[in-house]
Amino acid sequence: MKFKPVVAAVAVALAIVACGGGGGGGSPGFFLPPPGQGGPGGTDPGTNPPGTNPPGTNPPAQANAKVSGRVTNAADGAGVGQVTVSAGGVSATTAADGTYTLEGITNGASVLLSYSKTGFAPQSRATAALEASGATTVVNVPMLPVAFTDTFDPTAARDLAVPGSTAMVKLPANALRRADGGAPTGMVTGRLTPIAPAMNVNFMPGNYLAASGGGTAAMESFGALDASFVDADGAPLNLASGVNATVRIAPSSRTATLPASVPLFFYNTTTGLWVEEGAATLQGAAPNQYYEGTVTHFTTWNADQVYNTVQVKGCVQDAEGQRIAGALVSSEGKSYSGSGSALTNGNGEFSVPAKRGGASFVVASRGVELSNATSVEPSEQDTTISGCLTLTRAAVSIKLTWGEKPDDIDAHTLGANVGEHIYFREKGSLAAAPFVNLDVDDMYSFGPEYTTFAKLARNRTYRFYVDNYSRTYDPGQTGSPVRVELSNRGAQAVFSPPAGETRDTRYWHVFDLRTDENCNGTVVPVQQFLADAPPQLNTDANAQYCN
């Protein structure tokens, strides 16, 4: 294995300077505690989060909050139409491209969203604060297609095993009942979907918070499994009272070593929190290991553990250096599979939880606006990042993730001027041309790598491609699989590798981003594997940028 020159993964102080003000925001995948729940981290003690009322006051009831976003297929990034999106009695259906708008939501400190469609595992998210009149936020979610469907006679014992995975459910005979306690009608259909948080933490429903002592606790996942059953009439089924079933969960974690046993948690779709019930032990031999435990009912089961947290502190500003209140700041584990979030206070300051001793990164958002990302090194105590996270005018970012193998996958961006190449050796700049920066680089499995655009140039073509730097193909990018998420002013596009990868095609040309006279970017999917890196189209160094 050929490794890149070592670049210190310190808490990066990016070139946009000064800590430096308002509005609520949303971000794909990371959210605050569910309605009525506290959570680790948040605004500074003694202050009220933006939009909240002082203790003892009761704001008038409102129902004019709005959530918009896009639902994508986690397998290929395509938009998913006809998904039912609901919150507090209000519902909407996604369009053919997966976009949705949910209006008339009752305002609150947080709103729990549910996403459902036949053929997909259910999803759920809690939004950032939507207390202010007319508050809006953006929530994009991936949904996992059901991985395995089996139809069987419920009067006999049945083992349901997901092909190509160690995930399994072992049912005793006559184990299932309708909600009224009656026996199933006819044959039963079971649907199983493994969830791999190491591939993408956003695949998991909820927000990595467990119910704990009347409050919440941060948690990391080592893999999960969604299981559901219906009878011939379509009636939902669950385990009969007093009956247990065995579940096997395929491990998925960014941590170096899997624990021998972990608690089992199930997802409470009413509270948006994970609830501990039982335990699972690691069994089998790599690469065919699994966590096995017994359960008393079916839902989404998660092999997790609660972890001790440290606070990552800092500030958020806009492009003019003004502090931003109400921005959503999210942390994501690089050495663990979990996330945390918090809103900035009135001074634009944040304190967001991360795993003690774990490597992570933080990023901020407000509506469609996105900030640069900053790596945070493992620490046993609270950490303050250098410089503010800065919301960019371009509001364009690219997130690259992959599996355990290949070890090292690299993000490459060709900029607006000839010769501009942003990658691990030339990470770019957000304060000067190319106004593109590789904020987060990773060399040891999973990623993420995170690229931010501060400005776009007029009438130019930016190119983004991925390099299998490890040059290993068992699996390659397709089998890993590699995943590219592009956020373009609130619009989300997700790319998975196309057909055509061979040992001679090290490079995957993912897409071009073409700009017009007003610097509006249009995504042009390319989706080709190449033996050589794609060339740059821009032939001069006279790019003109929009402010």
ABEGO torsion letter per residue (X at the ends): XBBBBBBBBBBBBBABBEBXXBEBBBBBGBBBBBBGBBBBEEBBBGBBBBGBBBBGBBBBBBBABBBBEBBBBAAAGBBBBGBBBBBGGBBBBBBAAGBBBBBGBBBBABBBBBBBBBGBBBBBBBBBBAABBGBBBBBBBBBBBBABBBBBBAABBBBBBBBGBABBBBBBBGABBBAAGBBBBEBBBBBBBBBBAAABAAABBEAGBBBBGGBBBBBBBAEBBBBBBBBAAGBBBBBBBGBBBBBBBBBBBABABBBABBBBBBBBAAAGBBBBBEBBBBBEBOAABBBBBBBABBBBBBBBBBBBBBBBBEBBBBAAGBBBBGBBBBBBBAABBBBBBBBBBAAGBBBBBBBBGBBBBBBBBBEABBBBBBBBBBBABBBBBBEBBBBBAAGBBBBBBBBAOBABBBBBBBBABBGBBBBAABAEBAABOAGBBBABBBABEGOBBBBBBABBBBGBBBBBBBBBAAGBAOBBAAAOBBBBBBBBGGBBBBBBBBBGBBAABABBBABBBBBBAAGBBBBBBAGBBBABBBBBABABAABBBBX
